[in-house]
Amino acid sequence: MTEKAIQQPISIAARLNYLFYILVLGALVFFIIWFGGGALLTNLSKLSNGSIYISVSSWDVPLIVGLPSFFALGYVLVLRLLNIASEQRVQQSLKIAVSFALAAIVVRLLYGFTVAGFLSHKGYSSCWQYSSPQVMSPTVWVKSPDFCIANSGSVRKEVLSWMDTLPNAGKDIRSQDVENKVAELLRQTNTEGY
């Protein structure tokens, strides 16, 4: 039995819609690889260096696992755009997309629990003061709970930027140094606010 392409005339508007969705999927794939993959590599490097903090998203690995879903959907859209889609190809591609999407959900559930235990085992503590309150934002983990300074949320970005500039990945820093820097940043913010 041979595959039969679904041969129906495609309007220009439909082609433009397919092209738009292909571009959106391409942008999502680029975003996941560039930002998610980049953040994952940065965190692995920080972890191996024993950095003073690590900013871990529970979504970086699951999104990478789910990438084939986007490719499969993009493939279906390209087939439709070129008007060479067959029912068999479309169904196979959708099965692949759903399979990898489900795998990403399972990985997300497992990864969320595993990463917390792993970082705790490595001596890191979660620090909600430095973590963004936005949904799906990474959680900041600090090497020592003493580095997590209370009431520092308004200067969290500045504190993390400062920590990134510390020599030797912040291994020589004391909690008093972090507390002093947070106090200095808070004073600057209060002075600039008036």
DODREN-102023 format. One record per residue: residue number from 0; x, y, z of N, C-alpha, C, O in turn. Coordinates in Angstrom, 2 decimals. Example, Ala and Ser with C-alpha at 12.3 -4.5 7.8 and 13.67 -1.06 7.14 Angstrom:
2
NODE resi    n_c1    n_c2    n_c3   ca_c1   ca_c2   ca_c3    c_c1    c_c2    c_c3    o_c1    o_c2    o_c3
NODE    0   13.19   -5.69    7.80   12.30   -4.50    7.80   13.20   -3.30    7.80   14.24   -3.32    8.46
NODE    1   12.85   -2.25    7.08   13.67   -1.06    7.14   12.90    0.03    7.87   13.41    1.14    8.04
This chain:
194
NODE resi    n_c1    n_c2    n_c3   ca_c1   ca_c2   ca_c3    c_c1    c_c2    c_c3    o_c1    o_c2    o_c3
NODE    0    0.84   -1.18    0.00    0.00    0.00    0.00    0.88    1.23    0.00    1.76    1.36    0.86
NODE    1    0.68    2.12   -0.92    1.51    3.32   -1.03    0.88    4.46   -0.25   -0.33    4.52   -0.04
NODE    2    1.77    5.38    0.16    1.27    6.57    0.85    0.63    7.51   -0.16    1.13    7.70   -1.26
NODE    3   -0.47    8.06    0.23   -1.10    9.04   -0.63   -1.00   10.40    0.05   -1.39   10.57    1.20
NODE    4   -0.47   11.35   -0.67   -0.39   12.70   -0.14   -1.77   13.31   -0.14   -2.58   13.05   -1.02
NODE    5   -2.02   14.12    0.85   -3.30   14.82    0.93   -3.24   15.97   -0.06   -2.65   17.01    0.24
NODE    6   -3.84   15.81   -1.20   -3.74   16.79   -2.27   -4.99   17.66   -2.30   -5.97   17.34   -2.98
NODE    7   -4.94   18.71   -1.57   -6.02   19.69   -1.62   -5.36   21.03   -1.88   -4.28   21.31   -1.36
NODE    8   -5.99   21.85   -2.67   -5.39   23.17   -2.93   -5.23   23.95   -1.62   -6.11   23.94   -0.76
NODE    9   -4.10   24.61   -1.51   -3.82   25.40   -0.29   -3.84   26.87   -0.67   -3.15   27.29   -1.60
NODE   10   -4.61   27.62    0.05   -4.71   29.05   -0.23   -3.44   29.76    0.25   -2.66   29.21    1.02
NODE   11   -3.25   30.97   -0.22   -2.09   31.77    0.19   -2.17   32.07    1.68   -1.14   32.07    2.36
NODE   12   -3.36   32.33    2.18   -3.52   32.60    3.62   -3.11   31.39    4.46   -2.47   31.54    5.50
NODE   13   -3.49   30.20    4.01   -3.11   28.98    4.73   -1.60   28.78    4.70   -1.00   28.40    5.70
NODE   14   -1.00   29.05    3.55    0.47   28.93    3.43    1.17   29.92    4.37    2.16   29.58    5.01
NODE   15    0.64   31.12    4.44    1.22   32.12    5.34    1.07   31.69    6.79    1.97   31.90    7.61
NODE   16   -0.08   31.09    7.11   -0.27   30.58    8.48    0.74   29.49    8.80    1.36   29.50    9.86
NODE   17    0.92   28.54    7.87    1.90   27.47    8.08    3.30   28.06    8.26    4.05   27.64    9.14
NODE   18    3.64   29.02    7.42    4.96   29.64    7.51    5.14   30.35    8.85    6.20   30.27    9.47
NODE   19    4.11   31.04    9.29    4.17   31.73   10.59    4.39   30.73   11.72    5.25   30.94   12.58
NODE   20    3.64   29.64   11.72    3.80   28.63   12.78    5.17   27.96   12.72    5.74   27.62   13.76
NODE   21    5.69   27.76   11.53    7.04   27.20   11.39    8.06   28.15   12.01    8.97   27.72   12.71
NODE   22    7.91   29.44   11.73    8.83   30.43   12.31    8.71   30.50   13.83    9.71   30.64   14.53
NODE   23    7.49   30.39   14.34    7.30   30.40   15.80    7.97   29.18   16.43    8.67   29.30   17.44
NODE   24    7.76   28.01   15.83    8.41   26.80   16.35    9.93   26.91   16.26   10.64   26.49   17.18
NODE   25   10.42   27.47   15.17   11.87   27.67   15.03   12.41   28.61   16.10   13.48   28.37   16.65
NODE   26   11.67   29.67   16.40   12.09   30.59   17.45   12.09   29.91   18.81   13.00   30.12   19.61
NODE   27   11.08   29.08   19.07   11.04   28.33   20.34   12.22   27.38   20.47   12.84   27.29   21.53
NODE   28   12.53   26.68   19.39   13.66   25.75   19.41   14.95   26.54   19.67   15.78   26.12   20.48
NODE   29   15.12   27.67   18.97   16.31   28.49   19.18   16.40   28.96   20.63   17.46   28.90   21.24
NODE   30   15.29   29.42   21.17   15.25   29.91   22.56   15.63   28.80   23.54   16.42   29.02   24.46
NODE   31   15.07   27.61   23.33   15.36   26.49   24.23   16.83   26.10   24.16   17.47   25.89   25.19
NODE   32   17.36   26.02   22.96   18.76   25.60   22.80   19.70   26.69   23.31   20.64   26.42   24.06
NODE   33   19.46   27.92   22.90   20.39   29.01   23.23   20.34   29.36   24.71   21.38   29.39   25.38
NODE   34   19.15   29.61   25.22   19.04   30.06   26.60   19.01   28.89   27.59   19.75   28.89   28.57
NODE   35   18.15   27.91   27.34   18.07   26.77   28.24   19.34   25.94   28.25   19.85   25.59   29.31
NODE   36   19.84   25.63   27.06   21.09   24.87   26.96   22.27   25.65   27.51   23.13   25.09   28.17
NODE   37   22.31   26.97   27.23   23.38   27.81   27.74   23.37   27.88   29.26   24.41   27.81   29.90
NODE   38   22.17   28.04   29.82   22.05   28.09   31.29   22.46   26.76   31.91   23.10   26.73   32.96
NODE   39   22.08   25.67   31.28   22.45   24.35   31.79   23.97   24.17   31.80   24.53   23.69   32.78
NODE   40   24.63   24.56   30.71   26.08   24.45   30.63   26.77   25.36   31.65   27.76   24.98   32.26
NODE   41   26.24   26.57   31.82   26.79   27.50   32.81   26.68   26.91   34.21   27.63   26.98   34.99
NODE   42   25.52   26.35   34.52   25.32   25.77   35.86   26.20   24.55   36.09   26.70   24.35   37.20
NODE   43   26.38   23.73   35.08   27.27   22.58   35.22   28.71   23.05   35.48   29.43   22.45   36.27
NODE   44   29.10   24.11   34.79   30.44   24.68   35.01   30.56   25.25   36.42   31.56   25.02   37.10
NODE   45   29.55   25.98   36.86   29.57   26.54   38.22   29.60   25.43   39.26   30.30   25.54   40.27
NODE   46   28.86   24.38   39.02   28.82   23.26   39.96   30.19   22.58   40.06   30.65   22.25   41.15
NODE   47   30.81   22.37   38.90   32.13   21.72   38.92   33.19   22.61   39.55   34.18   22.10   40.09
NODE   48   33.01   23.94   39.49   33.97   24.87   40.10   33.67   25.15   41.57   34.45   25.81   42.25
NODE   49   32.53   24.64   42.07   32.15   24.90   43.45   31.77   26.35   43.68   32.08   26.92   44.73
NODE   50   31.09   26.94   42.71   30.71   28.34   42.77   29.88   28.66   44.00   29.24   27.78   44.57
NODE   51   29.89   29.92   44.40   29.16   30.38   45.58   27.65   30.22   45.40   26.92   30.05   46.38
NODE   52   27.19   30.28   44.13   25.75   30.08   43.89   25.53   29.43   42.53   26.38   29.50   41.64
NODE   53   24.37   28.81   42.41   23.93   28.21   41.15   22.45   28.56   40.98   21.68   28.46   41.93
NODE   54   22.08   28.96   39.79   20.70   29.31   39.50   20.12   28.21   38.62   20.39   28.16   37.42
NODE   55   19.31   27.33   39.21   18.85   26.12   38.52   17.38   26.20   38.19   16.54   26.46   39.05
NODE   56   17.08   25.97   36.93   15.70   25.88   36.49   15.28   24.42   36.45   16.06   23.56   36.03
NODE   57   14.09   24.15   36.88   13.57   22.78   36.82   13.06   22.44   35.42   12.55   21.34   35.19
NODE   58   13.20   23.39   34.49   12.67   23.19   33.15   13.74   23.03   32.08   13.41   22.66   30.95
NODE   59   15.03   23.31   32.39   16.03   23.29   31.33   16.21   21.90   30.71   16.20   21.79   29.49
NODE   60   16.38   20.87   31.50   16.55   19.52   30.97   15.24   19.00   30.34   15.28   18.45   29.24
NODE   61   14.09   19.16   31.00   12.84   18.68   30.36   12.55   19.35   29.01   12.05   18.70   28.10
NODE   62   12.86   20.63   28.88   12.62   21.29   27.60   13.54   20.74   26.52   13.14   20.60   25.36
NODE   63   14.77   20.42   26.89   15.70   19.83   25.92   15.21   18.43   25.52   15.31   18.04   24.36
NODE   64   14.69   17.69   26.49   14.13   16.36   26.19   12.93   16.50   25.25   12.70   15.64   24.40
NODE   65   12.17   17.57   25.40   10.98   17.78   24.58   11.25   18.39   23.22   10.31   18.56   22.43
NODE   66   12.50   18.73   22.90   12.81   19.34   21.60   12.32   18.54   20.40   11.81   19.14   19.46
NODE   67   12.46   17.22   20.39   11.95   16.47   19.22   10.46   16.69   18.96   10.00   16.54   17.83
NODE   68    9.71   17.04   19.98    8.28   17.36   19.77    8.14   18.54   18.83    7.32   18.53   17.91
NODE   69    8.95   19.57   19.07    8.89   20.76   18.22    9.34   20.44   16.80    8.75   20.93   15.83
NODE   70   10.38   19.61   16.67   10.85   19.22   15.34    9.78   18.43   14.59    9.56   18.64   13.40
NODE   71    9.11   17.51   15.30    8.07   16.70   14.66    6.90   17.58   14.21    6.37   17.39   13.12
NODE   72    6.50   18.52   15.05    5.41   19.43   14.66    5.84   20.32   13.50    5.05   20.59   12.59
NODE   73    7.09   20.78   13.53    7.60   21.59   12.43    7.61   20.80   11.12    7.31   21.34   10.06
NODE   74    7.97   19.52   11.21    7.98   18.64   10.03    6.58   18.54    9.43    6.41   18.61    8.21
NODE   75    5.58   18.36   10.28    4.19   18.29    9.80    3.80   19.60    9.11    3.16   19.58    8.05
NODE   76    4.19   20.71    9.70    3.84   22.01    9.10    4.54   22.21    7.76    3.95   22.75    6.82
NODE   77    5.79   21.77    7.66    6.50   21.88    6.38    5.83   21.00    5.32    5.66   21.42    4.18
NODE   78    5.44   19.79    5.72    4.73   18.92    4.78    3.43   19.57    4.30    3.10   19.52    3.12
NODE   79    2.71   20.17    5.23    1.45   20.84    4.86    1.71   22.04    3.97    0.98   22.30    3.01
NODE   80    2.78   22.79    4.31    3.12   23.97    3.52    3.44   23.58    2.07    3.03   24.27    1.13
NODE   81    4.17   22.48    1.91    4.55   22.03    0.58    3.48   21.17   -0.09    3.63   20.74   -1.23
NODE   82    2.40   20.93    0.65    1.27   20.14    0.16    1.68   18.72   -0.22    1.22   18.17   -1.22
NODE   83    2.55   18.14    0.60    2.98   16.76    0.37    2.73   15.89    1.60    3.32   14.81    1.74
NODE   84    1.88   16.34    2.47    1.58   15.60    3.69    0.71   14.38    3.37   -0.28   14.48    2.64
NODE   85    1.12   13.27    3.92    0.27   12.08    3.83   -0.26   11.80    5.24    0.34   12.21    6.23
NODE   86   -1.35   11.11    5.30   -1.96   10.82    6.61   -1.00   10.01    7.48   -0.91   10.22    8.69
NODE   87   -0.27    9.08    6.85    0.65    8.23    7.60    1.81    9.06    8.19    2.16    8.89    9.36
NODE   88    2.38    9.96    7.39    3.47   10.82    7.88    3.00   11.72    9.00    3.69   11.91   10.01
NODE   89    1.83   12.28    8.82    1.28   13.19    9.83    1.06   12.44   11.14    1.42   12.93   12.21
NODE   90    0.46   11.26   11.06    0.19   10.47   12.27    1.49   10.05   12.97    1.58   10.13   14.20
NODE   91    2.48    9.61   12.19    3.76    9.22   12.78    4.43   10.41   13.47    4.96   10.27   14.57
NODE   92    4.40   11.55   12.82    5.01   12.75   13.40    4.30   13.18   14.68    4.94   13.58   15.65
NODE   93    2.98   13.09   14.67    2.23   13.46   15.88    2.49   12.49   17.02    2.53   12.89   18.18
NODE   94    2.65   11.19   16.70    3.00   10.21   17.73    4.36   10.53   18.35    4.54   10.44   19.56
NODE   95    5.30   10.91   17.50    6.63   11.28   18.00    6.52   12.52   18.89    7.12   12.58   19.96
NODE   96    5.76   13.51   18.44    5.61   14.75   19.20    5.00   14.48   20.57    5.48   14.98   21.59
NODE   97    3.94   13.69   20.61    3.27   13.38   21.88    4.18   12.55   22.78    4.23   12.78   23.99
NODE   98    4.89   11.59   22.20    5.79   10.74   22.99    6.86   11.57   23.69    7.09   11.40   24.89
NODE   99    7.50   12.46   22.96    8.55   13.28   23.57    7.98   14.32   24.52    8.64   14.68   25.50
NODE  100    6.78   14.81   24.26    6.15   15.74   25.20    5.84   15.04   26.52    6.08   15.60   27.60
NODE  101    5.33   13.82   26.44    5.07   13.04   27.66    6.38   12.72   28.40    6.44   12.78   29.62
NODE  102    7.42   12.38   27.63    8.73   12.12   28.25    9.24   13.36   28.96    9.82   13.25   30.05
NODE  103    9.04   14.53   28.37    9.48   15.77   29.00    8.73   16.03   30.31    9.32   16.51   31.28
NODE  104    7.45   15.70   30.35    6.66   15.88   31.58    7.18   14.94   32.67    7.33   15.35   33.82
NODE  105    7.43   13.70   32.31    7.95   12.73   33.29    9.33   13.18   33.78    9.61   13.13   34.98
NODE  106   10.19   13.61   32.85   11.52   14.08   33.23   11.41   15.30   34.15   12.17   15.43   35.10
NODE  107   10.47   16.18   33.86   10.28   17.37   34.70    9.95   16.98   36.13   10.50   17.54   37.08
NODE  108    9.05   16.03   36.30    8.67   15.59   37.64    9.86   14.97   38.37   10.11   15.29   39.53
NODE  109   10.57   14.10   37.69   11.72   13.44   38.31   12.87   14.41   38.54   13.50   14.40   39.60
NODE  110   13.14   15.25   37.57   14.25   16.20   37.65   14.04   17.21   38.78   14.99   17.57   39.48
NODE  111   12.81   17.68   38.95   12.52   18.63   40.01   12.89   18.11   41.38   13.45   18.83   42.21
NODE  112   12.57   16.84   41.63   12.91   16.24   42.93   14.40   15.89   43.01   15.03   16.08   44.04
NODE  113   14.93   15.38   41.92   16.32   14.93   41.91   17.29   16.08   42.08   18.26   15.97   42.83
NODE  114   17.06   17.19   41.37   18.00   18.30   41.42   18.07   18.90   42.82   19.15   19.29   43.28
NODE  115   16.94   18.96   43.50   16.95   19.50   44.87   17.77   18.61   45.80   18.57   19.10   46.59
NODE  116   17.57   17.31   45.71   18.33   16.39   46.54   19.81   16.39   46.19   20.66   16.34   47.08
NODE  117   20.11   16.46   44.90   21.50   16.46   44.46   22.24   17.69   44.95   23.35   17.59   45.47
NODE  118   21.63   18.87   44.80   22.28   20.10   45.24   22.41   20.15   46.75   23.41   20.65   47.27
NODE  119   21.41   19.64   47.47   21.51   19.58   48.93   22.66   18.66   49.34   23.40   18.97   50.27
NODE  120   22.80   17.55   48.64   23.91   16.62   48.91   25.26   17.27   48.65   26.24   16.97   49.32
NODE  121   25.32   18.18   47.67   26.56   18.89   47.33   26.82   20.06   48.28   27.84   20.75   48.15
NODE  122   25.91   20.28   49.24   26.12   21.33   50.22   25.44   22.66   49.91   25.66   23.64   50.61
NODE  123   24.62   22.70   48.86   23.92   23.94   48.50   22.58   24.02   49.21   21.96   23.00   49.52
NODE  124   22.15   25.24   49.47   20.84   25.50   50.10   20.05   26.43   49.20   20.60   27.37   48.63
NODE  125   18.75   26.17   49.06   17.93   27.07   48.24   17.80   28.41   48.94   17.70   28.48   50.17
NODE  126   17.80   29.46   48.14   17.71   30.81   48.68   16.59   31.55   47.97   16.77   32.03   46.85
NODE  127   15.44   31.64   48.61   14.28   32.28   47.99   14.46   33.78   47.88   13.82   34.42   47.03
NODE  128   15.31   34.37   48.72   15.55   35.82   48.63   16.21   36.20   47.31   15.96   37.29   46.80
NODE  129   17.04   35.33   46.76   17.73   35.62   45.50   16.98   35.06   44.28   17.34   35.38   43.15
NODE  130   15.98   34.25   44.49   15.22   33.65   43.39   14.11   34.59   42.96   13.48   35.26   43.78
NODE  131   13.87   34.62   41.66   12.81   35.46   41.13   11.45   34.84   41.47   11.29   33.62   41.44
NODE  132   10.46   35.68   41.80    9.13   35.14   42.13    8.31   34.74   40.90    7.20   34.23   41.05
NODE  133    8.82   34.96   39.71    8.07   34.65   38.50    7.97   33.14   38.29    8.85   32.37   38.67
NODE  134    6.86   32.73   37.68    6.63   31.32   37.40    7.70   30.82   36.43    8.10   31.53   35.50
NODE  135    8.17   29.61   36.66    9.18   28.94   35.85   10.56   29.60   35.94   11.45   29.26   35.16
NODE  136   10.75   30.51   36.88   12.07   31.12   37.07   12.98   30.15   37.79   12.51   29.32   38.57
NODE  137   14.27   30.26   37.55   15.21   29.37   38.23   15.26   29.65   39.73   15.02   30.77   40.18
NODE  138   15.58   28.63   40.47   15.78   28.75   41.91   17.28   28.95   42.15   18.10   28.24   41.58
NODE  139   17.62   29.89   42.99   19.02   30.14   43.32   19.39   29.29   44.53   18.70   29.28   45.54
NODE  140   20.50   28.59   44.39   21.06   27.76   45.45   22.40   28.34   45.84   23.23   28.61   44.97
NODE  141   22.64   28.54   47.14   23.89   29.11   47.61   24.72   28.04   48.32   24.18   27.09   48.88
NODE  142   26.03   28.22   48.29   26.95   27.24   48.85   26.80   27.10   50.36   27.04   26.02   50.91
NODE  143   26.41   28.18   51.01   26.20   28.15   52.46   24.92   28.91   52.76   24.66   29.94   52.15
NODE  144   24.10   28.42   53.70   22.87   29.15   54.02   23.14   30.56   54.54   22.27   31.43   54.46
NODE  145   24.34   30.79   55.07   24.70   32.12   55.58   24.84   33.15   54.46   24.80   34.35   54.71
NODE  146   25.01   32.67   53.21   25.13   33.60   52.09   23.78   34.14   51.65   23.71   35.10   50.88
NODE  147   22.72   33.54   52.13   21.36   33.95   51.77   20.91   34.99   52.79   20.50   34.65   53.90
NODE  148   20.98   36.24   52.42   20.73   37.35   53.33   19.25   37.75   53.27   18.70   37.97   52.20
NODE  149   18.64   37.83   54.45   17.22   38.19   54.54   16.99   39.60   54.01   17.87   40.46   54.10
NODE  150   15.82   39.83   53.47   15.38   41.13   52.96   16.27   41.68   51.85   16.43   42.89   51.71
NODE  151   16.86   40.78   51.06   17.75   41.22   49.98   17.11   41.06   48.60   17.77   41.26   47.58
NODE  152   15.84   40.72   48.57   15.16   40.46   47.29   15.16   41.63   46.34   15.20   41.43   45.13
NODE  153   15.13   42.86   46.85   15.08   44.03   45.97   16.41   44.27   45.25   16.45   45.01   44.27
NODE  154   17.49   43.66   45.74   18.80   43.83   45.10   19.37   42.47   44.66   20.58   42.33   44.48
NODE  155   18.50   41.48   44.49   18.97   40.13   44.20   19.78   40.05   42.92   20.78   39.33   42.87
NODE  156   19.37   40.78   41.88   20.12   40.75   40.61   21.51   41.31   40.80   22.49   40.77   40.28
NODE  157   21.60   42.41   41.54   22.89   43.03   41.77   23.80   42.14   42.62   25.00   42.06   42.38
NODE  158   23.20   41.46   43.61   23.98   40.55   44.45   24.53   39.39   43.61   25.70   39.03   43.73
NODE  159   23.69   38.82   42.76   24.13   37.70   41.92   25.18   38.16   40.91   26.14   37.42   40.64
NODE  160   25.02   39.35   40.36   26.03   39.89   39.44   27.35   40.07   40.16   28.41   39.75   39.61
NODE  161   27.31   40.56   41.38   28.53   40.72   42.18   29.16   39.36   42.46   30.38   39.21   42.37
NODE  162   28.34   38.37   42.79   28.87   37.03   43.05   29.54   36.44   41.82   30.52   35.70   41.93
NODE  163   29.02   36.78   40.62   29.62   36.29   39.38   31.02   36.85   39.17   31.84   36.23   38.49
NODE  164   31.30   38.03   39.73   32.61   38.66   39.53   33.64   38.25   40.58   34.80   38.63   40.48
NODE  165   33.23   37.48   41.56   34.17   37.09   42.62   35.27   36.18   42.09   35.00   35.27   41.30
NODE  166   36.50   36.43   42.52   37.59   35.54   42.08   37.46   34.16   42.73   36.88   34.02   43.81
NODE  167   38.00   33.17   42.05   38.02   31.80   42.56   36.61   31.27   42.84   36.40   30.49   43.77
NODE  168   35.64   31.70   42.02   34.23   31.27   42.10   33.61   31.55   43.47   32.64   30.91   43.87
NODE  169   34.19   32.53   44.20   33.64   32.91   45.52   34.00   31.95   46.63   33.40   32.01   47.70
NODE  170   34.97   31.07   46.40   35.31   30.07   47.42   35.92   30.71   48.67   35.81   30.15   49.76
NODE  171   36.56   31.87   48.51   37.23   32.51   49.63   36.35   33.53   50.35   36.80   34.19   51.29
NODE  172   35.12   33.66   49.94   34.23   34.69   50.51   33.65   34.22   51.83   33.44   33.02   52.05
NODE  173   33.41   35.17   52.71   32.79   34.87   54.01   31.36   35.41   54.00   31.02   36.29   53.20
NODE  174   30.54   34.88   54.87   29.15   35.33   54.93   29.07   36.82   55.30   28.17   37.52   54.84
NODE  175   30.01   37.29   56.11   30.02   38.71   56.49   30.27   39.59   55.26   29.70   40.68   55.16
NODE  176   31.10   39.12   54.33   31.36   39.88   53.10   30.09   40.00   52.26   29.80   41.06   51.71
NODE  177   29.34   38.91   52.18   28.08   38.94   51.42   27.08   39.86   52.11   26.40   40.65   51.45
NODE  178   27.00   39.77   53.42   26.08   40.63   54.18   26.45   42.10   54.01   25.56   42.94   53.86
NODE  179   27.73   42.41   54.03   28.17   43.80   53.83   27.82   44.30   52.43   27.39   45.44   52.26
NODE  180   28.02   43.45   51.43   27.70   43.84   50.05   26.20   44.08   49.89   25.79   45.04   49.24
NODE  181   25.38   43.21   50.47   23.92   43.39   50.40   23.53   44.70   51.07   22.72   45.45   50.54
NODE  182   24.10   44.98   52.24   23.79   46.24   52.95   24.19   47.45   52.11   23.46   48.43   52.04
NODE  183   25.36   47.36   51.47   25.82   48.45   50.61   24.87   48.66   49.44   24.51   49.79   49.12
NODE  184   24.47   47.57   48.79   23.54   47.66   47.66   22.19   48.20   48.09   21.57   48.99   47.36
NODE  185   21.71   47.80   49.26   20.44   48.31   49.76   20.53   49.81   50.05   19.60   50.56   49.78
NODE  186   21.67   50.24   50.60   21.86   51.69   50.86   21.86   52.46   49.55   21.25   53.52   49.45
NODE  187   22.54   51.93   48.53   22.59   52.59   47.23   21.20   52.69   46.62   20.82   53.72   46.06
NODE  188   20.44   51.61   46.74   19.08   51.59   46.18   18.20   52.60   46.90   17.43   53.31   46.26
NODE  189   18.31   52.68   48.22   17.50   53.64   48.99   17.90   55.06   48.70   17.05   55.94   48.66
NODE  190   19.20   55.31   48.48   19.69   56.65   48.18   19.22   57.08   46.79   18.78   58.21   46.60
NODE  191   19.30   56.16   45.82   18.88   56.48   44.46   17.38   56.64   44.36   16.89   57.34   43.47
NODE  192   16.65   56.02   45.25   15.18   56.09   45.22   14.65   57.44   45.66   13.50   57.76   45.38
NODE  193   15.46   58.22   46.33   14.98   59.52   46.82   15.46   60.65   45.96   15.14   61.81   46.23
